[in-house]
Amino acid sequence: MRTQFAAAQLADPHLAEAEKNLRACMHCGICTATCPTYVLLGDERDGPRGRIVMMQKMLEEGGAPSAETVLHVDRCLSCLACRTACPSSVDYARLVDLSRAYIEENFRRPLRERLLRWAIAETMSKPSRVRFALRLARWFAPVVALLPGRAGVMGRKGASLRSGVRENQRELAATASRGMAILEGCVQAAAAPEIDRALSRIMSRRGCRTVMVEGCCGSLAHHLGQTAKARRQAKQVIAAFESASRDNGVDTIVASATGCVAHLKDYPHLFHDDLDWGPRAERFAGRVRDISELSWSGQKSATRRLRVAFHSACSAQNGLRLAGQVEALLVGAGFDVMPIPEGHLCCGSAGSYSLLQPEISGALRSRKLSNIRSAAPDVVATGNIGCLLHLSGPDAPPVVHYVELLDWAEGGKIPHALKRVVERRVSSR
């Protein structure tokens, strides 16, 4: 694509990077077939090609963006399926992240939208606030379900309010000098602390100590265009890991949510213009691993002949490029793993997207569940807390984190969501 940025604009390294990506785009449209919003809505402005044109115009012209541009950029899930499909290697993530930051600084949203975005950024980044919000969601679920476009968005079954992740340190003894830090995170620490407890049990069996590191990775703020807040949260995580490394000898940091891992590995870009934090972010990112990238030697698995439909989160497929790794672990643990039709399409969770775009999010959830049902699984496994909570509900099969299945296969606790399935199987024998 041709661009018309002024020389003064290209002095900004962010715009220079955007211009490079825009020039790489051939406008071929191959990406549109992979875009969930385009597949769902059939509107060119809700596909990558149309959004790229609007973002280019906005960035070249400067000033306040149009309401039309904001609407269609907001509708983007940031699933990055388009980046995976692009034959020209256009880094769409850089374009949409820059555009969202630009919109945040230059567009005056209606008061209601500003309040909602502020509440999301302030609430979802703190486990204590998430717990309180989940309680409110349960109390007001009957009312929320009656609101236009909000049915089923906030009150789904599946959010656990059990005590915090730190229980794993009381449950497990340190059995070796090796250590691994687990980022506690925000939403998962409040809604499903049992996931990291299962991960700690698995690592303990392999002689690896686990140390919890507090903090929100900052991805929610980043994708809301709140760059300054995202950087503050990233600095807190980097400093916390550096402290844990000095005090506890840990040399690796993991998170059991692929959305967090993808953002943690992208910290160097977040600080690419910072002479102090840039090198620290590089060192930190070099220590980040997804769970599926760890050594799984010595895995002791019992046969659990359950039919598992594995939902690979967009952050795993398109951000981390982890195709097939988790499925292999589940097969090795004795599970029958089956693909989900249209597995490349986003489920509609996408961080805070289900709260900001409930109609589109709900339609994508329904489509995903329909595809899941066609596989007739006993359970759905995923590696991202957002997908897990979004897909869970009385209209869905049990949904669990795959780490819980691996822990169970090694003799750990049966995932709470699976108890009824297993009980039915036992009683039918």
C-alpha positions in Angstrom: 0.0 0.0 0.0 1.1 3.6 -0.7 1.4 5.9 2.3 1.4 9.7 2.6 3.0 10.3 6.0 4.9 13.5 6.3 8.7 13.4 7.1 8.0 14.9 10.5 5.5 12.2 11.3 8.0 9.5 10.4 10.4 10.9 13.0 8.1 9.2 15.5 9.3 5.6 15.8 5.8 4.3 16.4 4.5 5.9 13.1 7.6 4.8 11.3 6.9 1.2 12.3 3.2 1.6 11.3 4.2 2.9 7.9 6.5 -0.1 7.3 3.6 -2.4 8.1 1.2 -0.5 5.9 3.6 -0.6 3.0 3.9 -4.4 3.4 0.1 -4.8 3.0 -0.8 -6.0 -0.5 -4.6 -5.5 0.1 -5.1 -9.0 -1.1 -7.9 -9.8 1.3 -6.7 -13.3 2.3 -7.0 -12.2 5.9 -10.7 -11.6 5.7 -11.6 -15.3 5.7 -9.9 -15.7 9.0 -11.4 -12.6 10.7 -14.2 -13.5 13.1 -16.0 -10.2 12.8 -15.9 -10.2 9.1 -17.1 -13.8 8.9 -19.9 -12.9 11.3 -20.9 -9.4 9.9 -19.8 -9.5 6.3 -18.8 -5.8 6.5 -15.5 -4.9 4.9 -15.0 -2.3 7.6 -15.1 -5.1 10.1 -12.3 -7.0 8.5 -8.5 -6.5 8.6 -8.3 -5.0 5.1 -11.0 -2.4 5.8 -9.7 -1.5 9.2 -6.1 -1.1 7.9 -7.4 1.5 5.4 -9.3 3.4 8.1 -6.3 3.2 10.5 -3.9 4.5 7.8 -6.2 7.4 7.1 -6.6 8.3 10.8 -2.8 8.2 11.5 -1.9 10.1 8.3 -4.4 12.9 8.8 -3.9 13.3 12.5 -6.5 15.1 14.7 -9.6 13.5 16.2 -10.6 10.2 14.5 -14.1 9.8 13.1 -16.7 8.0 15.1 -16.9 5.4 12.2 -13.2 4.6 12.5 -13.5 4.2 16.3 -16.5 1.9 16.0 -14.8 -0.5 13.6 -11.4 -0.5 15.4 -13.3 -1.1 18.7 -15.0 -4.1 17.1 -11.6 -5.8 16.4 -11.0 -8.7 18.8 -7.2 -8.5 18.4 -7.3 -12.3 17.8 -4.5 -11.8 15.2 -5.8 -14.6 13.0 -5.2 -12.2 10.2 -1.5 -11.9 11.1 -1.2 -15.7 11.0 -2.8 -15.8 7.5 -1.1 -12.8 6.0 1.3 -13.8 3.1 3.1 -10.4 3.4 3.8 -10.8 7.2 2.0 -7.6 8.0 2.2 -7.2 11.8 -1.4 -6.2 12.3 -1.0 -6.2 16.1 1.3 -3.2 15.9 -1.2 -1.3 13.8 -4.2 -1.9 15.9 -2.4 -1.4 19.2 -1.0 2.0 18.0 -4.4 3.0 16.7 -6.1 2.2 20.0 -3.5 4.2 21.9 -4.1 7.1 19.4 -7.9 6.9 19.8 -7.5 6.9 23.6 -5.5 10.1 23.4 -7.5 11.9 20.6 -11.1 10.8 20.8 -13.7 11.9 23.3 -15.9 8.9 24.0 -19.4 9.3 25.5 -19.4 9.4 29.3 -21.0 5.9 29.6 -18.2 4.4 27.6 -15.5 6.2 29.5 -16.9 5.0 32.8 -17.1 1.4 31.6 -13.6 1.4 30.2 -12.3 3.0 33.5 -14.1 0.4 35.5 -12.8 -2.5 33.5 -9.2 -1.3 33.7 -9.5 -0.6 37.5 -11.4 -3.7 38.4 -10.1 -6.5 36.3 -6.5 -5.8 37.2 -7.0 -6.4 40.9 -7.9 -9.9 42.2 -9.8 -8.4 45.3 -11.8 -6.2 43.0 -12.5 -9.1 40.6 -13.9 -11.1 43.5 -16.2 -8.3 44.5 -17.3 -7.8 40.9 -18.1 -11.6 40.6 -20.2 -11.4 43.7 -22.1 -8.5 42.2 -22.5 -10.3 38.9 -24.1 -13.3 40.8 -26.4 -11.1 42.8 -27.6 -9.1 39.8 -27.5 -11.9 37.2 -31.4 -12.0 37.0 -31.5 -8.3 36.3 -28.5 -8.3 33.9 -30.1 -11.1 31.8 -33.1 -8.9 31.1 -31.0 -6.0 29.6 -30.9 -5.7 25.8 -27.8 -7.5 24.4 -26.5 -8.4 27.9 -28.1 -11.8 28.4 -25.6 -14.3 29.7 -22.6 -11.9 29.6 -21.9 -11.5 33.3 -23.8 -14.1 35.3 -22.5 -17.4 33.9 -21.8 -20.3 36.1 -18.2 -21.3 36.3 -16.5 -18.5 38.2 -15.1 -19.9 41.5 -14.8 -17.6 44.5 -12.5 -19.9 46.5 -9.5 -18.6 48.4 -6.4 -17.3 46.7 -3.6 -19.0 44.9 -1.2 -18.7 47.8 -2.7 -22.0 49.2 -0.4 -23.9 46.8 2.6 -22.8 48.8 1.0 -24.3 52.0 -0.1 -27.4 50.1 3.3 -28.2 48.5 6.8 -28.7 49.9 9.8 -27.4 48.1 11.6 -30.5 46.9 14.6 -29.1 45.0 16.8 -26.1 44.6 15.4 -25.3 41.1 12.6 -22.7 41.2 10.0 -21.3 38.9 7.9 -18.2 39.3 4.2 -18.3 38.5 2.6 -14.9 37.8 -0.5 -14.8 39.9 -2.3 -12.4 37.5 -5.6 -10.8 38.2 -8.9 -12.4 36.9 -7.7 -15.9 37.2 -6.3 -15.4 40.8 -9.9 -14.5 41.8 -12.0 -16.6 39.6 -10.1 -19.9 39.3 -7.1 -20.2 41.8 -7.3 -24.0 41.5 -5.6 -23.7 38.1 -2.3 -22.5 39.5 -2.6 -24.9 42.5 -2.8 -27.8 39.9 0.3 -26.4 38.1 2.2 -26.2 41.3 1.4 -29.8 42.1 2.6 -30.9 38.7 5.9 -29.0 39.0 6.4 -30.3 42.6 6.2 -33.9 41.2 9.1 -32.9 39.0 11.2 -31.5 41.8 10.6 -27.9 40.9 9.8 -25.3 43.5 7.1 -22.7 42.6 7.0 -19.1 43.9 4.0 -16.9 43.3 4.7 -13.4 41.8 1.9 -10.9 42.3 0.8 -8.5 39.6 -1.3 -7.9 36.5 0.5 -8.3 33.2 -1.1 -5.2 31.8 -2.6 -6.7 28.7 -6.1 -5.4 29.5 -4.9 -1.8 29.8 -2.7 -2.2 26.7 -5.6 -3.4 24.5 -7.8 -0.6 25.8 -5.1 1.8 24.5 -4.0 2.8 28.0 -0.3 2.6 27.3 0.9 4.5 30.4 -1.1 2.2 32.7 0.1 -0.9 30.8 3.7 0.2 31.3 3.3 0.8 35.0 1.8 -2.7 35.5 4.6 -4.2 33.3 7.2 -2.5 35.4 5.7 -3.9 38.6 5.8 -7.5 37.2 9.4 -7.2 35.9 10.5 -5.8 39.3 8.6 -8.5 41.2 10.3 -11.2 39.1 13.7 -9.7 39.5 13.2 -9.7 43.3 12.0 -13.3 43.3 15.0 -14.3 41.2 17.4 -12.7 43.7 15.6 -13.9 46.8 14.4 -17.4 45.7 16.7 -18.4 42.9 14.0 -18.7 40.3 15.1 -18.6 36.7 11.8 -18.9 34.8 8.4 -17.2 35.0 5.2 -18.7 33.6 1.6 -17.8 33.6 -1.2 -20.3 33.1 -3.2 -17.9 30.9 -1.9 -17.8 27.3 -3.1 -14.2 26.9 -0.8 -13.1 29.7 2.1 -15.1 28.3 1.8 -13.5 24.9 1.8 -10.1 26.5 4.7 -10.9 28.8 6.8 -12.0 25.9 6.0 -8.7 24.1 7.3 -6.5 26.9 10.5 -5.6 24.9 8.3 -3.8 22.3 6.3 -2.1 25.0 9.6 -0.5 26.3 11.5 -0.4 23.0 12.1 3.4 23.4 13.0 3.2 27.1 16.8 3.1 27.7 16.3 1.9 31.3 13.4 -0.5 31.1 14.1 -1.7 27.6 17.0 -4.0 28.5 15.3 -5.2 31.7 12.2 -6.1 29.6 14.4 -8.0 27.1 16.0 -10.0 29.9 12.6 -10.7 31.5 11.0 -11.8 28.2 13.8 -14.3 27.7 12.7 -16.0 31.0 9.0 -16.2 30.1 7.6 -19.6 29.2 4.2 -20.9 28.4 3.3 -24.0 30.4 3.4 -26.2 27.2 7.0 -25.0 26.6 8.2 -26.5 29.8 10.0 -29.9 30.1 7.3 -32.6 30.7 9.8 -35.4 31.3 8.8 -37.9 33.9 5.1 -37.4 33.3 3.1 -40.1 35.1 -0.3 -40.5 33.5 -3.2 -42.7 34.2 -5.6 -43.5 31.3 -8.5 -41.1 31.4 -10.6 -42.0 28.4 -12.6 -38.9 28.2 -13.3 -37.1 24.9 -11.6 -33.7 25.2 -12.4 -30.9 22.7 -9.4 -28.6 22.9 -10.1 -25.0 22.4 -6.9 -23.2 21.5 -7.1 -19.6 22.5 -6.2 -17.0 19.9 -3.3 -15.9 22.1 -1.9 -19.5 21.8 -2.6 -20.0 18.1 -1.7 -16.6 16.7 0.3 -14.9 19.5 2.5 -17.7 20.7 2.2 -20.1 17.7 1.8 -23.1 19.9 -0.1 -25.3 17.5 -0.3 -28.9 18.6 1.8 -28.7 21.8 -1.1 -28.9 24.3 -2.9 -31.5 22.3 0.2 -33.7 22.4 0.4 -33.3 26.2 -3.3 -34.3 26.6 -2.9 -37.4 24.4 0.2 -38.4 26.4 -1.9 -38.2 29.5 -4.4 -40.7 28.1 -7.2 -38.4 26.9 -8.9 -38.7 23.5 -8.4 -35.3 22.0 -10.5 -34.1 19.1 -10.4 -30.9 17.1 -13.2 -28.3 17.1 -14.6 -27.3 13.7 -13.7 -23.6 12.8 -11.1 -23.8 15.6 -9.3 -20.8 14.2 -12.2 -18.5 14.9 -12.2 -16.6 18.2 -14.7 -17.6 20.9 -15.6 -13.9 21.5 -13.9 -13.5 24.9 -10.9 -11.4 24.0 -10.1 -9.9 27.3 -12.6 -7.2 28.0 -14.3 -7.5 24.6 -17.2 -9.5 26.0 -18.1 -6.5 28.2 -17.5 -3.8 25.6 -19.0 -5.6 22.6 -21.6 -8.1 24.1 -23.7 -8.6 21.0 -20.8 -9.7 18.8 -19.1 -11.6 21.6 -22.3 -13.5 22.4 -22.8 -14.4 18.7 -19.2 -15.7 18.5 -19.7 -17.7 21.7 -22.9 -19.3 20.3 -21.0 -20.2 17.1 -18.1 -21.7 19.0 -20.4 -23.7 21.3 -22.3 -25.0 18.3 -19.1 -26.3 16.8 -18.0 -27.8 20.1 -21.3 -29.7 20.5 -20.8 -31.1 17.0 -17.8 -32.9 18.3 -19.8 -34.4 21.2 -17.0 -34.0 23.9 -17.2 -35.0 27.5 -15.2 -31.9 28.4 -13.7 -28.8 26.8 -10.1 -27.9 27.7 -8.4 -24.5 27.1 -5.4 -22.7 28.2 -6.8 -19.2 28.8 -8.9 -18.0 31.7 -10.9 -15.6 29.5 -12.0 -18.3 27.2 -12.7 -20.7 30.1 -15.1 -18.2 31.8 -16.7 -17.0 28.6 -17.5 -20.5 27.3 -18.6 -21.9 30.7 -22.3 -22.1 31.4 -25.4 -24.3 31.7 -25.6 -24.4 27.9 -22.1 -25.7 27.5 -20.2 -28.9 28.3 -17.8 -28.7 31.3 -14.9 -26.3 30.6 -11.6 -26.7 32.4 -8.0 -25.6 32.1 -5.9 -28.3 30.5 -3.5 -28.1 33.4 -6.3 -29.4 35.7 -6.6 -32.4 33.4 -2.9 -33.1 33.4 -2.8 -32.9 37.2 -5.7 -35.3 37.5 -4.1 -37.7 35.1 -1.0 -37.7 37.4 -3.1 -38.5 40.5 -4.1 -35.0 41.5 -7.6 -33.7 42.2 -10.4 -34.2 39.8 -11.4 -30.9 38.2 -14.5 -29.6 39.9 -16.4 -29.2 36.7 -15.8 -32.8 35.8 -17.1 -34.5 38.9 -20.6 -35.0 37.6 -19.4 -36.4 34.3 -17.2 -38.9 36.0 -19.9 -39.8 38.5 -22.4 -40.5 35.7 -19.8 -42.8 34.0 -19.2 -44.8 37.2 -23.0 -45.2 37.9 -23.7 -46.3 34.3 -21.2 -49.2 34.6 
